[in-house]
Amino acid sequence: MKASNNERVYKMSFASVYTHYITKAEKKGRTKEEVDEAILWLTGFTQEELGQHLEQKTNFEDLFAVAQLHPNAPKITGVICGYRIEEIEDPIMRKVRYMDKLIDELAKGRPMEKILRK
């Protein structure tokens, strides 16, 4: 993954991508609440904190700078967007791909307890 691409993703507003996460999940019969549950699990945010980041249009770099990643997050493995998550060296990009993978699994109908690596 090129550094310039990473920089572009870092500066993306989380809120702009969040709407795509919701759309993707809802098209497959999942809910906004399930998307939020997965994001809250990964980031350690409360629903209120998530709402503040969406409202402030926090970018991914700043979002993950304050997130308390779940201790089981490294159990999120596999391929997303053509990249094997466990091989992504850039720590911010790996966290972004963790989130992408959770939403992907949700949209594919995976049970929530498996998505959340319980």
Secondary structure, 3 states (H helix, E strand, C coil): CCHHHHHHHHCCEHHHHHHHHHHHHHHCCCCHHHHHHHHHHHHCCCHHHHHHHHHCCCEHHHHHHHCCCCCCHHHCCCEECCEEHHHCCCHHHHHHHHHHHHHHHHHCCCCHHHHCCC
